[in-house]
Amino acid sequence: MSAPLSLHKDRLLPADPATRHIARDLYESVRDLPIISPHGHTDPSWFADDTPFADPAALFIIPDHYIFRMLYSQGVPLEDLGVPRIDGGPVETDPRRIWHLFAQNQHLLRGTPSRMWLDHAFHEILGVRERLCADNADRIYDHIAERLKSPEYRPRALYERFNIEVLATTEGALDDLRHHRKIAASGWEGRVITAFRPDGVTDPDAPGFRDDITELGRLTGQDTTSWRGYLAALADRRRYFIEYGGCTSTDHGHPTAHTQDLSETDAEALFARVLNGSTPQEAECFRGQMLTEMARMSLKDGLVMQIHPGARRGQNPYIQRTFGEAKGDDFPAPTDFVHDLKPLLNRFGNDRDLTIILFTLDETTYAREIAPLAGHYPALRIGPAWWFHDSPEGIMRFREQTTETGGFYNTVGFNDDTRAFFSVPARHDLCRRVDSAYLARLVAEHRLDLDEAFRVAADLSYHLAKAAYRL
Ligand SMILES: [Zn+2]
């Protein structure tokens, strides 16, 4: 006999009855608000083609680095989980066997947000009513596979069922946005927009950097061997993203928050050097200069900037060699926002027409750097708890450490930042619950009136993201 799968209606709300009561009312008031998903990594082809999701393993396990990294850490080879090898070498291709292996190891996710997201997807979206284990793996596999074949489980139907008002994907600067154009031409009412991620052509350390700069020139008809032509080409791609992808934001995933504000002559000389191979210092300097250039362009075209610094990507050479990027071997690194952002802030920090949203993987910066900075500079906002910290404890720590200095209104609501479409409603629901729990404590301690808490709950769940991302 397998255990029943049930989701407690008060999950994640405070355990003490007085606070729980307030949190419950707050959560009820925001539970059904539409989802604004202004930053994420779902695949726009899902919504363009609206083809059914393949099978339970392809949906929940093979693409989800949160899940397979945990199994890998306990000795399960990634090949056995169907994660493709770069060399095309043999990996498990039978989705049912991959599912079984996952079911045998599901206990490894106990206490993690991945487990909560999965339970939410299984129970609320797929109607599973027993907890996954080795004994019922086949039965649950068949149940999910059957559902995925039906029209209600196609991407567009799910988008509507999830009550999504807008969903942003993320594309590189050279992307032709064919999926977004197809969505727009289809007459479907869902709003799937893109975000402009230029790292491939602004980071000299990005693989294929020089070839991509050449391609950037070809696409835009600009001379990208010159600094001016290169900048004009980037401005051109930004316009293309706005026009054909409904883009309202850029995203910059740099190793640090380093910025520069070089003279035009120095920037030109640096650009010439990085085109011919660069030292690590030159690459860092160039990335920093490009953040300032992007801020300058944002003041012209209105795109909101997101800076996602501090991930050391590809730490494990074996994983890099064998499976490639984003396979669970990326780690948080210390980040210094106050010092690193100063050149950019000296130039644009006081500009009320610019919005720069700062994310961090270094939680020590919430109270020491990010909240004080955003609590001063008009151009800065505090991005939500991200990646390793998009979790019940992480979101609570975020609120506890940013609110007193940054307030609620320098934050920008929630980002699910996910590749896993079925986790979108789960993640937003989790955040609404934790925010309600936090607000309930302020009310119970008589630090915030209840009517104000209701207003803040709605702002955190819906209005702030809409406003900050200009949606
Ligand atoms: Zn992201």
Residues whose N, C-alpha, C, O or C-beta is under 5 A from the ligand:
A	BS01	ZN	D417
